[in-house]
């Protein structure tokens, strides 16, 4: 979905959270879909909104010390029957970590202390309540298909405008109200958002990073003590020390990147096993990407990591194994998804106008889709020097032929936007919609130049 993590430092205990969007004005938010270390308790959120407000008085996690299975706090309310029984993909969580979850509880308690200080703000109107029921149903199906450890899993909708979702250790997942308009009452889109969060918490990524950083701190302290003993300087941090510190920071970044990839892969597999077609991951990211690009100014960090293609094949095989009849799965039939290739431009036979060729792959629909190409004169261009920027849009239909077959759709740029004999530049973008007007995705923005 995004999809980002933040690691907050509270005293000596880091707090793990995930954000779909990183706040461009926050100096510690450094890359999409990665863990982010903040030293000031900052909360990574959408640039167009304030930091998400997490409800005060959230219950502290409770439960046993081991990772033995526990029935989820709320069972799915609608019954679906897979072709074969579904066992948790990770019945005991990651095998290379101890089964003792006391550290998970400790990190979760620190997280609650931090988010509680941010204020109150549960999303609690009638429409949100309806969506919460849908989200909870998806949430617990994902848990049952993914993890067996004894966590007090809980989904919380919070009243913030950001298009964000995040998780804390020990099974707590939060979704901001601002994201609800993108996922609505579609269970598949909910699965695309929540599966990544569930994977981060269930795979205990906060614990893994905490332990890694503790080892790095000990190594740094040992290196500083050795340099002090050798008399290099008074604080042991001259010479090689800054370079060593930078190397440790790079190591943490690499770990975070690897954890993100692992959550992407595990999340897609879990949602497929639970009965949500992996194409919903693409459908969600296509919509989110366009919504973020439309913001003014756009966020510095937009989710640019699409679902991993090599994982898709395995996830699709899992989905077909457990849910051979997609119509009878919890997520239903796969969504219509659109992929754009590299857009090409060419002059017409007279050398005056230009044609834009748009390669499009459309899947999961027997009906054609609508493509809308918009062209706009760049402000300050020679063609537009005397007035405001002009914009022209045109539409064409395109067929859905399958994932591997890209069809070319051509748009001719109107003559009024391509005057002869003057320099000029157009910016363009192509949007895809269903016949009923539901947005499917957008191409990359491109430029068309008209030389003298």
N, C-alpha and C positions, 0 to 999 in steps of 0.2 A: 503498500500500500504501500512510501510512502509514501516516511519511515526513518527517526534519529534517536540516539541515546544521549543522555547527559549523566555525568557522574559528579554529584555535589559533595563537597568536603564539609562535613559537619564535625567540628572538633577533630578527632582522629579517626572518625568512621566515615567512609564515603557512602553516599546514597545514590543508588542507580535509578535512572529514569530514562524513558525513551520519548523522543519528540519526532513527529513526522517532518516538521519544518524547523530549521534552526533560525534564531533571531539574528538578523544581519547586524544589528546595532550592539550585540553582545560580543565583547572582544574575545571570549573564549570559545565561541561556536565556530568551528573551523571547517567542517566538511559534512556533506549530506550523508545520511545513513551510517554515521559512525558514532562511537562514544565520544563525549565531549567532557573535558575536565574543567570545572569551574572552581575558582578559589574563593568566590564571594557568595556562594549559595545561590548563584544566578539560576534562572529557570528558562531554559531554551524554549522559545515560543515563536509565534508568527510575527513578522515585522509590522503587520497592520493592526496588531492588537496588543493589549497589555499581557503581562505574564498570566498564565492560566491560574484561576483561583480554585484551590482545592479545598473541599469542605473541611471545616474544623470538626473536631470530635470524632474523627474516623476511628473505628475500633482497632485496637492493636491486634496483630496476628496472634492466634493461639493454635495449639495443636501439639502433637507429639514431637519427640526429638528425632525420630527416624523417618525414613521416606516410605513407610508402608502405605498401601492404597487407602484412600478415604473417599466416601461418596461425596460428589460435589454438593455445594450448598443449595443448588437449585437444579433439579433434573429437567432435561428437555421435555416440553409439554406436548409435542406432537411426535407420533411414532413413525419411524421409517425403518425398513428392514433391509440391511445390506445382503449381498449375495452370500457372503461368508462372515462369521463373527469378526468384529474388529477388536483386536487387542491393542493396548497402548504401544505406540512406537518406541517410547522410552519408559518402560514400566517402573524403573527405579531412578530416573534421571540419568545424568552422565555417569558412566561407570568409573571414570578415573578420579572422581571426587568422593570423599568420605560420605557415608550415608547419614552422618550426624548433621542436622540442619540448624544447630544452634547459631552458627554464624549467619545463616540466612535470616533467622529471626532477629538477630542483633542489627543487621543492616536494614531490615524492614522497619524496626522500631525507630531507628534514626531517620529513615525516610518519612515516617509518619510525623515525627516531631518537626521536621523541616516543612512539609507541605501544610501542616496544621497552622504554622505561624503565618502562612501566606493569606489566611482569611477563609471565609466561608463562601459557598457558591455551588450548591448542588443544583443540577438542572432538574426541575420538578414540575413541569406543566403537563397537561393531558396528552399532548402530542408526543412529548419526550417520554412519558410513561409508556406509551404504545411502542415506541422505538426501543426503549429499554427492555421490554419483554422479548422483542426480536433479537436484540443483541445478546441477552442472557441465554436464550436458546442456542444461538450459534456458539457462544462462549463455552458452554459446558459440553457441547458436542466436540469442540476442538480439544478440550482437556481430556475427555474420555478417549479420544483417538490418539492423543499425544503422550500424556504423562500419567504416571501412577503414584507419584510421591504425595505424601500427606501434607498438602498445603491448604490453607483457608482461601481458596481461589475466590476472587471477588471482582466484578465489573462495576465501575462507578462512572456515571456521566456527570461532567462538571460544567458549570455555566461560564464558559469562556469563548470568545469569538474566534480563536485561532483554529485553523484546520490541523489539529494536533491529536495524537494519541501517544501514550507513554505507559511504561510499566515500572513497578518497583519490585524489589526482591520479595520472595515468599508469596507470589501469586496474586498481587494486586495490579489491576489494569485499569487505566483511566482513558476516557474518550471525551474530547471537548465538544461542546454544542456546535461550534463552527464547522465540524466535520460531518454533522448529521445531514446537512443539506446535500452533501455529495453521495452519501451512502443510503440515506432514506430508509425505506422498509425492505431493501433488497438483501436477503440473507447472504448471497454470494459476496457482495461488496463488504458486508460486515465481516465475513470470514477473511477476506483479503487484508483488512485492517488488523483484526484481532489475532490472527494466526502468528504473525511476526512477533507481537507482544508476548503472547503465550509462550512462544519458543524461547525468547530471551529469559523470561522468568523461570520456565521449567528447566532449561539447560543451565541455569544458575550462573549466568554470565557475570552478574555483579560479584558473586563470590570468587569467580575465577580471576576477574581483574583485580579485586581487592588483594588476593593472595599474591598475584604477580607484582603489584605495586609494593607490597610489603617486602618482597624479596629484593626489588630494585632499590628500595630505601636502605635496606641493610647493606647492600653492595656499595651504594654511594657513601654511606657512613664509614664503611671499612676503608674505602679508597681515600676518603678525606683524612681519616686517622693516620693512615700510613704516610701520607704526604706531610702531615703535621709533625710526625715523629722524625721524618727525614730532614726537617728544618726548612722546607721550601717557603713557607710563609706562616703568618700567625694564625690564619683561619683554615689552612689546609685546602684552599679552593683556588689556588693559582695554577698556572700552567695547564696541565692536562685536565684538571677538574671540570672546567666549563664544557670541554668537549665530551667528557664522559657523561656529564649530566644531560647534554643534548642527545647523546646516543641512547640514553635510557628513555628519554621522552619519545624518541623515534620508535623504540621497541614497544612502548605502550600504544602508540598510534597503530603500529602493525597488528598488535593484538586486537585492538578495537575493530580494525577493519576485518580481521579474520572472524571475529565474533559476529559482526554484521552479516557476513556472507553465510556463516553457519545458521543464523536465525532466518535468513531468506530461504535457504535450502530446506531447513527443517519445517519452517512455517508452511511452505508450499506443499510438502509431503503430508503434513498433518491435515491441512484443509482438504486435500484430495481424498485422504482416507475417511475423513469425517463426512464427505458427501458434497463437497463444493468444488466445482470444476476449476482447474488451475487457470483457465482463461480469465477468471474473475480478478486475478492479480494484475493482469494487463489492463483489463477494463478500468479498474480503480486508478491505477497509476496514470493512465492516459487522461482521465478526467482531472485528477489532482494536479498534474503537471500544467494543464491549460489554465486552471483556476489561479495557480500561483503566478504564471506568466502574465496574467491580466492585471495583477496588482500594480499599483503605482505608488512608490517605486517597487519593482519586483523584488522579492526576497533575494538576498545575496546567495542563499543556499536553497536551491530547489531540488527536490528529489530527482536525481538523474540516473539512479540505479534501477533499471528495469528488472523484472523477475529473471533469474538466471536461466539461460536457455538450456544448459545441460541438465538442470534440475527439472525442467518442464517435462522432458520425456519420461523420466521416472515417476513424476507426480501424475502424469496422464495415465501411465500404466497402472498405478495404484488406484486411481479413480475408476478405471474400467474394470479392475479386478473386483472391487467391492460394490460398485454401482454400475453394472453393465447397462441398465436402463436409466439414463440420466434423468429422464422425466420423473422417475420415482425416487430421486435423491433429495436430501434436504435443501440443496441449492437449486434444484431443477435443471432445466436445459442450460447449456453453456451460453454465455452472453455473446452478442455480436461484438467483435473486436476488429479494429482497423489498424493497419501498419502502413506507414508512408516510407517510400524509398527516397533517394536523392532526386530532387527536382531539377529538371534541365530546361534551358531556354534556347530558342532558335529564332532567327529572322524569317520572315515570310519571303515569298518569291521576289517581291519588289524591294526587299531589303529595308523596309520601313517599320513594319510591325513585328511584334515578337509573339511566339507561341510558347506557352509553358506546358511541359509534359510532366504529369504527376503519376508516378508509379504507386499503385494502391493494392494492398492485399487485404481482403475482407473475408472474415470467417464467421461461421455459425448463423447464417441467415439465408433463407431461400429468396428473400425479397431484396431488390436493389436498395442502395443507400444514396443519400444526397451529399454531394460535394459542393462546398461553397468556397470559391476562390475570391479573395479580397486583395485589391491592389490600391496602393496609396502613394501619392507623390511625396517624396521625402521633403520635409520642411527645409528650406534653404537651397533646394536644387534650382538649377537654371530655369527649368520649366515652371517652377512654382515661385519664382522670385517676386512676382507681383501680387500674390494673394495667399490665402490659407491653403493648407494641404487638402487635396481632393482625394476622395475614396470612391472606388467603384467595385461592386461585387457582382458575381455571376454564379449560377448554379448549374450542375450537371448531375445526371444519375450515373452510378457505377454498380456493377454486379458484384455479388459476393461469390467468389469462385474457389476459395480455399486458401490455406496458409501458404502453400508453396508457389502459387500462381499469381504473380503481380501483373495487374492490368494497367495499361497506360490511359490516362484521361487527359485530354488536351484542352487548354483554355487559351483563347486568343485575346491578347490585351487590347482593349478598346483604343480606337484611333485618337480619341481626345487625350489619352494619357501618353501617347508616343509621338509627339510633334516632330516633324522632320527638320533637320538642320540645327538643332540645339542640343546641348548636353542636358542630360536628365537622369534621374534615378528613381526607381520605384521599389517599394518594399511590398512583399506579398506573403500571404499565409493561406493555407487551404484547410478548411474545417470539414469534418464528417458528421453527419446526422442520420438517424433512422428516418424512415418515411413519416413517423409521427413526431419528429422533431427532437428526439433524445440525442444529446451530444455524445459522440463516440471518441473523438480525438482530434488532434491538430498536427499538421506538418511542422517542421522547423521553419522559421521565418527565412525568407530568401530575398535576394536583391536582383533587379533587372536594370541594366544600364543601357542608355541610348547615346552612343557617341555621335559627334558631328558627322 
